Amino acid sequence: MKSPQPSNYNALQIGLHWLTALLILAAFILVWTFDNTPLAPATFKLKLQLIAWHKWAGITVLILFALRMAYKLVRGTPAIDPNLPALQRKMALGVHHLLYLLMLALPLVGWLLTSAKGYPVMLYGIWQMPDLISPNEEMAHTLKEIHEWLANGLMLCIALHVAGALKHYFIDKDGTLARMLPFLKR
């Protein structure tokens, strides 16, 4: 039986939220870094390590996503402020659902892309993840484009999420942001 809807996020939910956010940020920084690292003998090992770390971040986001969803089913999440206008509630729910969808789809497509390129995903350098599909260069090209589109969509959703949180804090002056940053409670 599901427990009643909680009034606040607990420490585990807050920790998973911020750990996921940091890993997503790291994945974007790693992409930018390896895209701007020349493929040369002097930087070859560095470039491969940056790519590996990007994959680790992505797969870890996927694992954390699964943990977050499982815990959400068990504990639930606080309701969106019922005093917000209906359009704002719908926008908040829509952005959250898109964020969840992208936290699932983006790493999965990246894993498919790596499989299609014929490269292994060595999680944390110790465990080889299974290939999801056989090597296929044409499919790899398509998956790369999809991965980039999804990443751009994730960046846009994150920007909307952050903008909404900042609006609540600076304009509405309500406790919405404090639910994920408890030290902001007034």
ChimeraX commands (.cxc) that place a marker at each C-alpha (Angstrom):
marker #1 position 0.00,0.00,0.00 radius 0.5
marker #1 position 1.33,3.41,-1.00 radius 0.5
marker #1 position 1.92,5.86,1.81 radius 0.5
marker #1 position 0.18,9.27,1.79 radius 0.5
marker #1 position 1.71,11.98,-0.40 radius 0.5
marker #1 position 4.65,13.55,1.47 radius 0.5
marker #1 position 4.69,17.28,2.16 radius 0.5
marker #1 position 8.43,17.62,1.39 radius 0.5
marker #1 position 11.28,15.83,-0.35 radius 0.5
marker #1 position 13.46,13.84,2.01 radius 0.5
marker #1 position 17.27,13.78,2.14 radius 0.5
marker #1 position 17.52,10.78,-0.21 radius 0.5
marker #1 position 15.34,12.43,-2.86 radius 0.5
marker #1 position 17.25,15.70,-2.57 radius 0.5
marker #1 position 20.59,13.89,-2.75 radius 0.5
marker #1 position 19.58,11.88,-5.81 radius 0.5
marker #1 position 18.29,15.05,-7.51 radius 0.5
marker #1 position 21.53,16.96,-7.01 radius 0.5
marker #1 position 23.80,14.00,-7.78 radius 0.5
marker #1 position 21.90,13.49,-11.04 radius 0.5
marker #1 position 22.18,17.21,-11.83 radius 0.5
marker #1 position 25.95,17.17,-11.21 radius 0.5
marker #1 position 26.42,14.08,-13.40 radius 0.5
marker #1 position 24.41,15.63,-16.23 radius 0.5
marker #1 position 26.50,18.80,-15.96 radius 0.5
marker #1 position 29.68,16.68,-15.96 radius 0.5
marker #1 position 28.50,14.77,-19.04 radius 0.5
marker #1 position 27.95,18.05,-20.93 radius 0.5
marker #1 position 31.34,19.42,-19.84 radius 0.5
marker #1 position 33.04,16.17,-20.87 radius 0.5
marker #1 position 31.39,16.27,-24.33 radius 0.5
marker #1 position 32.49,19.85,-24.83 radius 0.5
marker #1 position 36.01,18.98,-23.67 radius 0.5
marker #1 position 36.50,15.90,-25.84 radius 0.5
marker #1 position 34.91,17.61,-28.84 radius 0.5
marker #1 position 37.50,20.37,-28.43 radius 0.5
marker #1 position 40.42,18.02,-27.79 radius 0.5
marker #1 position 42.33,17.34,-31.00 radius 0.5
marker #1 position 42.77,13.75,-32.09 radius 0.5
marker #1 position 46.55,13.63,-32.04 radius 0.5
marker #1 position 49.12,11.19,-30.67 radius 0.5
marker #1 position 49.78,13.45,-27.66 radius 0.5
marker #1 position 46.09,13.71,-26.71 radius 0.5
marker #1 position 44.76,10.32,-27.88 radius 0.5
marker #1 position 44.67,8.70,-24.42 radius 0.5
marker #1 position 43.15,11.81,-22.87 radius 0.5
marker #1 position 40.40,11.91,-25.48 radius 0.5
marker #1 position 39.57,8.24,-24.91 radius 0.5
marker #1 position 39.46,8.81,-21.13 radius 0.5
marker #1 position 37.14,11.81,-21.52 radius 0.5
marker #1 position 34.81,9.71,-23.69 radius 0.5
marker #1 position 34.87,6.90,-21.12 radius 0.5
marker #1 position 34.03,9.32,-18.30 radius 0.5
marker #1 position 31.16,10.73,-20.40 radius 0.5
marker #1 position 29.78,7.20,-20.81 radius 0.5
marker #1 position 30.16,6.53,-17.07 radius 0.5
marker #1 position 28.26,9.72,-16.27 radius 0.5
marker #1 position 25.49,8.77,-18.70 radius 0.5
marker #1 position 25.07,5.21,-17.44 radius 0.5
marker #1 position 25.18,6.44,-13.85 radius 0.5
marker #1 position 22.39,8.92,-14.66 radius 0.5
marker #1 position 20.43,5.97,-16.06 radius 0.5
marker #1 position 21.00,3.97,-12.85 radius 0.5
marker #1 position 20.04,6.95,-10.68 radius 0.5
marker #1 position 16.96,7.49,-12.83 radius 0.5
marker #1 position 15.86,3.91,-12.11 radius 0.5
marker #1 position 16.50,4.40,-8.37 radius 0.5
marker #1 position 14.61,7.69,-8.36 radius 0.5
marker #1 position 11.60,6.21,-10.14 radius 0.5
marker #1 position 11.51,3.17,-7.85 radius 0.5
marker #1 position 11.72,5.37,-4.75 radius 0.5
marker #1 position 9.11,7.74,-6.19 radius 0.5
marker #1 position 6.72,4.79,-6.55 radius 0.5
marker #1 position 7.31,3.78,-2.92 radius 0.5
marker #1 position 7.37,7.19,-1.22 radius 0.5
marker #1 position 5.71,9.54,-3.67 radius 0.5
marker #1 position 6.61,13.18,-4.18 radius 0.5
marker #1 position 5.18,16.40,-2.79 radius 0.5
marker #1 position 2.31,17.90,-4.72 radius 0.5
marker #1 position 2.81,20.97,-6.83 radius 0.5
marker #1 position 1.51,24.05,-5.04 radius 0.5
marker #1 position -2.26,24.02,-5.65 radius 0.5
marker #1 position -2.30,27.85,-5.42 radius 0.5
marker #1 position -0.32,28.14,-8.66 radius 0.5
marker #1 position -2.28,29.00,-11.78 radius 0.5
marker #1 position -3.33,25.90,-13.74 radius 0.5
marker #1 position -1.05,26.76,-16.68 radius 0.5
marker #1 position 2.01,26.95,-14.39 radius 0.5
marker #1 position 1.13,23.61,-12.77 radius 0.5
marker #1 position 0.79,22.01,-16.21 radius 0.5
marker #1 position 4.08,23.54,-17.36 radius 0.5
marker #1 position 5.87,22.31,-14.23 radius 0.5
marker #1 position 4.50,18.79,-14.68 radius 0.5
marker #1 position 5.32,18.83,-18.39 radius 0.5
marker #1 position 8.92,19.93,-17.83 radius 0.5
marker #1 position 9.37,17.33,-15.08 radius 0.5
marker #1 position 7.98,14.57,-17.29 radius 0.5
marker #1 position 10.25,15.64,-20.16 radius 0.5
marker #1 position 13.25,15.70,-17.82 radius 0.5
marker #1 position 12.46,12.16,-16.68 radius 0.5
marker #1 position 11.94,10.98,-20.25 radius 0.5
marker #1 position 15.24,12.51,-21.35 radius 0.5
marker #1 position 17.14,11.11,-18.34 radius 0.5
marker #1 position 16.00,7.70,-19.57 radius 0.5
marker #1 position 16.25,8.17,-23.34 radius 0.5
marker #1 position 19.53,10.08,-23.63 radius 0.5
marker #1 position 21.74,7.49,-21.87 radius 0.5
marker #1 position 19.95,4.61,-23.60 radius 0.5
marker #1 position 20.50,6.17,-27.02 radius 0.5
marker #1 position 24.13,6.86,-26.07 radius 0.5
marker #1 position 24.54,3.20,-25.11 radius 0.5
marker #1 position 22.91,2.13,-28.39 radius 0.5
marker #1 position 25.22,4.53,-30.26 radius 0.5
marker #1 position 28.31,3.08,-28.60 radius 0.5
marker #1 position 27.13,-0.45,-29.42 radius 0.5
marker #1 position 26.41,0.50,-33.03 radius 0.5
marker #1 position 29.93,1.94,-33.33 radius 0.5
marker #1 position 31.31,-1.36,-32.07 radius 0.5
marker #1 position 32.87,0.09,-28.92 radius 0.5
marker #1 position 32.32,-1.39,-25.46 radius 0.5
marker #1 position 30.92,0.57,-22.55 radius 0.5
marker #1 position 33.26,-0.23,-19.67 radius 0.5
marker #1 position 31.38,1.05,-16.64 radius 0.5
marker #1 position 33.87,2.64,-14.22 radius 0.5
marker #1 position 36.59,0.79,-16.11 radius 0.5
marker #1 position 35.68,-2.52,-14.45 radius 0.5
marker #1 position 32.43,-3.89,-15.86 radius 0.5
marker #1 position 31.73,-4.26,-19.55 radius 0.5
marker #1 position 28.12,-3.46,-20.28 radius 0.5
marker #1 position 26.45,-5.70,-22.86 radius 0.5
marker #1 position 26.10,-4.40,-26.40 radius 0.5
marker #1 position 22.50,-3.46,-27.11 radius 0.5
marker #1 position 22.83,-3.85,-30.89 radius 0.5
marker #1 position 25.37,-5.16,-33.36 radius 0.5
marker #1 position 27.86,-2.78,-34.96 radius 0.5
marker #1 position 26.24,-0.80,-37.77 radius 0.5
marker #1 position 27.85,2.42,-38.98 radius 0.5
marker #1 position 24.70,3.74,-40.67 radius 0.5
marker #1 position 22.68,3.16,-37.49 radius 0.5
marker #1 position 25.49,4.76,-35.46 radius 0.5
marker #1 position 25.22,7.93,-37.56 radius 0.5
marker #1 position 21.45,8.10,-37.01 radius 0.5
marker #1 position 21.81,7.41,-33.28 radius 0.5
marker #1 position 24.47,10.12,-32.98 radius 0.5
marker #1 position 22.06,12.66,-34.43 radius 0.5
marker #1 position 19.26,11.48,-32.13 radius 0.5
marker #1 position 21.63,11.61,-29.13 radius 0.5
marker #1 position 22.56,15.21,-29.98 radius 0.5
marker #1 position 18.91,16.24,-30.42 radius 0.5
marker #1 position 18.00,14.64,-27.09 radius 0.5
marker #1 position 20.95,16.38,-25.41 radius 0.5
marker #1 position 19.81,19.74,-26.79 radius 0.5
marker #1 position 16.29,18.98,-25.55 radius 0.5
marker #1 position 17.68,18.12,-22.12 radius 0.5
marker #1 position 19.61,21.40,-22.00 radius 0.5
marker #1 position 16.42,23.29,-22.88 radius 0.5
marker #1 position 14.39,21.43,-20.22 radius 0.5
marker #1 position 17.07,22.07,-17.61 radius 0.5
marker #1 position 17.07,25.77,-18.52 radius 0.5
marker #1 position 13.26,25.87,-18.11 radius 0.5
marker #1 position 13.50,23.95,-14.81 radius 0.5
marker #1 position 16.14,26.32,-13.43 radius 0.5
marker #1 position 14.26,29.39,-14.71 radius 0.5
marker #1 position 11.10,28.16,-12.99 radius 0.5
marker #1 position 12.95,27.54,-9.73 radius 0.5
marker #1 position 14.54,31.00,-9.85 radius 0.5
marker #1 position 11.18,32.61,-10.65 radius 0.5
marker #1 position 9.68,30.95,-7.58 radius 0.5
marker #1 position 12.54,32.15,-5.40 radius 0.5
marker #1 position 13.08,35.70,-6.65 radius 0.5
marker #1 position 9.67,36.74,-8.00 radius 0.5
marker #1 position 7.05,34.61,-6.24 radius 0.5
marker #1 position 9.15,34.42,-3.06 radius 0.5
marker #1 position 7.54,31.10,-2.16 radius 0.5
marker #1 position 9.09,27.94,-0.72 radius 0.5
marker #1 position 9.30,25.94,-3.96 radius 0.5
marker #1 position 13.08,26.13,-4.38 radius 0.5
marker #1 position 13.59,25.47,-0.66 radius 0.5
marker #1 position 12.05,22.02,-1.16 radius 0.5
marker #1 position 15.26,21.02,-3.00 radius 0.5
marker #1 position 17.54,23.43,-1.15 radius 0.5
marker #1 position 16.32,23.22,2.47 radius 0.5
marker #1 position 18.87,25.79,3.69 radius 0.5
marker #1 position 16.81,28.43,1.80 radius 0.5
marker #1 position 13.79,27.96,4.09 radius 0.5
marker #1 position 12.74,31.29,5.53 radius 0.5
marker link #1:1,2 radius 0.2
marker link #1:2,3 radius 0.2
marker link #1:3,4 radius 0.2
marker link #1:4,5 radius 0.2
marker link #1:5,6 radius 0.2
marker link #1:6,7 radius 0.2
marker link #1:7,8 radius 0.2
marker link #1:8,9 radius 0.2
marker link #1:9,10 radius 0.2
marker link #1:10,11 radius 0.2
marker link #1:11,12 radius 0.2
marker link #1:12,13 radius 0.2
marker link #1:13,14 radius 0.2
marker link #1:14,15 radius 0.2
marker link #1:15,16 radius 0.2
marker link #1:16,17 radius 0.2
marker link #1:17,18 radius 0.2
marker link #1:18,19 radius 0.2
marker link #1:19,20 radius 0.2
marker link #1:20,21 radius 0.2
marker link #1:21,22 radius 0.2
marker link #1:22,23 radius 0.2
marker link #1:23,24 radius 0.2
marker link #1:24,25 radius 0.2
marker link #1:25,26 radius 0.2
marker link #1:26,27 radius 0.2
marker link #1:27,28 radius 0.2
marker link #1:28,29 radius 0.2
marker link #1:29,30 radius 0.2
marker link #1:30,31 radius 0.2
marker link #1:31,32 radius 0.2
marker link #1:32,33 radius 0.2
marker link #1:33,34 radius 0.2
marker link #1:34,35 radius 0.2
marker link #1:35,36 radius 0.2
marker link #1:36,37 radius 0.2
marker link #1:37,38 radius 0.2
marker link #1:38,39 radius 0.2
marker link #1:39,40 radius 0.2
marker link #1:40,41 radius 0.2
marker link #1:41,42 radius 0.2
marker link #1:42,43 radius 0.2
marker link #1:43,44 radius 0.2
marker link #1:44,45 radius 0.2
marker link #1:45,46 radius 0.2
marker link #1:46,47 radius 0.2
marker link #1:47,48 radius 0.2
marker link #1:48,49 radius 0.2
marker link #1:49,50 radius 0.2
marker link #1:50,51 radius 0.2
marker link #1:51,52 radius 0.2
marker link #1:52,53 radius 0.2
marker link #1:53,54 radius 0.2
marker link #1:54,55 radius 0.2
marker link #1:55,56 radius 0.2
marker link #1:56,57 radius 0.2
marker link #1:57,58 radius 0.2
marker link #1:58,59 radius 0.2
marker link #1:59,60 radius 0.2
marker link #1:60,61 radius 0.2
marker link #1:61,62 radius 0.2
marker link #1:62,63 radius 0.2
marker link #1:63,64 radius 0.2
marker link #1:64,65 radius 0.2
marker link #1:65,66 radius 0.2
marker link #1:66,67 radius 0.2
marker link #1:67,68 radius 0.2
marker link #1:68,69 radius 0.2
marker link #1:69,70 radius 0.2
marker link #1:70,71 radius 0.2
marker link #1:71,72 radius 0.2
marker link #1:72,73 radius 0.2
marker link #1:73,74 radius 0.2
marker link #1:74,75 radius 0.2
marker link #1:75,76 radius 0.2
marker link #1:76,77 radius 0.2
marker link #1:77,78 radius 0.2
marker link #1:78,79 radius 0.2
marker link #1:79,80 radius 0.2
marker link #1:80,81 radius 0.2
marker link #1:81,82 radius 0.2
marker link #1:82,83 radius 0.2
marker link #1:83,84 radius 0.2
marker link #1:84,85 radius 0.2
marker link #1:85,86 radius 0.2
marker link #1:86,87 radius 0.2
marker link #1:87,88 radius 0.2
marker link #1:88,89 radius 0.2
marker link #1:89,90 radius 0.2
marker link #1:90,91 radius 0.2
marker link #1:91,92 radius 0.2
marker link #1:92,93 radius 0.2
marker link #1:93,94 radius 0.2
marker link #1:94,95 radius 0.2
marker link #1:95,96 radius 0.2
marker link #1:96,97 radius 0.2
marker link #1:97,98 radius 0.2
marker link #1:98,99 radius 0.2
marker link #1:99,100 radius 0.2
marker link #1:100,101 radius 0.2
marker link #1:101,102 radius 0.2
marker link #1:102,103 radius 0.2
marker link #1:103,104 radius 0.2
marker link #1:104,105 radius 0.2
marker link #1:105,106 radius 0.2
marker link #1:106,107 radius 0.2
marker link #1:107,108 radius 0.2
marker link #1:108,109 radius 0.2
marker link #1:109,110 radius 0.2
marker link #1:110,111 radius 0.2
marker link #1:111,112 radius 0.2
marker link #1:112,113 radius 0.2
marker link #1:113,114 radius 0.2
marker link #1:114,115 radius 0.2
marker link #1:115,116 radius 0.2
marker link #1:116,117 radius 0.2
marker link #1:117,118 radius 0.2
marker link #1:118,119 radius 0.2
marker link #1:119,120 radius 0.2
marker link #1:120,121 radius 0.2
marker link #1:121,122 radius 0.2
marker link #1:122,123 radius 0.2
marker link #1:123,124 radius 0.2
marker link #1:124,125 radius 0.2
marker link #1:125,126 radius 0.2
marker link #1:126,127 radius 0.2
marker link #1:127,128 radius 0.2
marker link #1:128,129 radius 0.2
marker link #1:129,130 radius 0.2
marker link #1:130,131 radius 0.2
marker link #1:131,132 radius 0.2
marker link #1:132,133 radius 0.2
marker link #1:133,134 radius 0.2
marker link #1:134,135 radius 0.2
marker link #1:135,136 radius 0.2
marker link #1:136,137 radius 0.2
marker link #1:137,138 radius 0.2
marker link #1:138,139 radius 0.2
marker link #1:139,140 radius 0.2
marker link #1:140,141 radius 0.2
marker link #1:141,142 radius 0.2
marker link #1:142,143 radius 0.2
marker link #1:143,144 radius 0.2
marker link #1:144,145 radius 0.2
marker link #1:145,146 radius 0.2
marker link #1:146,147 radius 0.2
marker link #1:147,148 radius 0.2
marker link #1:148,149 radius 0.2
marker link #1:149,150 radius 0.2
marker link #1:150,151 radius 0.2
marker link #1:151,152 radius 0.2
marker link #1:152,153 radius 0.2
marker link #1:153,154 radius 0.2
marker link #1:154,155 radius 0.2
marker link #1:155,156 radius 0.2
marker link #1:156,157 radius 0.2
marker link #1:157,158 radius 0.2
marker link #1:158,159 radius 0.2
marker link #1:159,160 radius 0.2
marker link #1:160,161 radius 0.2
marker link #1:161,162 radius 0.2
marker link #1:162,163 radius 0.2
marker link #1:163,164 radius 0.2
marker link #1:164,165 radius 0.2
marker link #1:165,166 radius 0.2
marker link #1:166,167 radius 0.2
marker link #1:167,168 radius 0.2
marker link #1:168,169 radius 0.2
marker link #1:169,170 radius 0.2
marker link #1:170,171 radius 0.2
marker link #1:171,172 radius 0.2
marker link #1:172,173 radius 0.2
marker link #1:173,174 radius 0.2
marker link #1:174,175 radius 0.2
marker link #1:175,176 radius 0.2
marker link #1:176,177 radius 0.2
marker link #1:177,178 radius 0.2
marker link #1:178,179 radius 0.2
marker link #1:179,180 radius 0.2
marker link #1:180,181 radius 0.2
marker link #1:181,182 radius 0.2
marker link #1:182,183 radius 0.2
marker link #1:183,184 radius 0.2
marker link #1:184,185 radius 0.2
marker link #1:185,186 radius 0.2
view
